[in-house]
């Protein structure tokens, strides 16, 4: 019998959902939990329930008032899942993580960046509208130099005013060594596409 895969959109963080996540329900592959006012405490409970789960592939936590503490809980979950994958040929765990429209800031991104460095499952990360400044972008870019899995990165509506760290990470063609040290899996970066600094810097990339 073919397993019916489910996209679950709960109205709140209820015990039934936590039980299904903790029990590694194989039919539960995607949870859309946007705009539920989870806050850092709710995210911590959700992350704890997911520690042993290897079937959930997509998690949408956009617009949930998540700050640096909640980001740390999510990062700890990603690191734990990655450690579980260390002896597996095929990585299992969250492949799409949507954290848009929260307030991670540079401190929250620091935790996410650390988890991203050696992650083997995450393919798409959304951190749009999270008050990420120059420090946060630099931390994220440095982690991408080690990451060999992420393909899509959403960075719209943040606070940084230069793409230089990201360019150094993913598009560095200054020398053969810099090319070798650049990220080779990132295929799509979603930006504001309208700010003058983006237009100027992207134009320079195309001329390299």
Secondary structure, 3 states (H helix, E strand, C coil): CCCCCEEECCCCCCHHHHHHHHCCCCCEEEEECCCCCCHHHHHHHHHHHCCCCCCCCEEECCCCCCCHHHHHHHHHHHHHHHHHCCCCCCCCCCCEEECCCCCCHHHHHHHHHHHHCCCCCCCEEECCCCCCCHHHHHHHHHHHCCCCCCCEEECCCCCCCCCHHHHHHHCCCCCHHHHHHCCCCCCEEECCCCCHHHHHHHHHHHHC
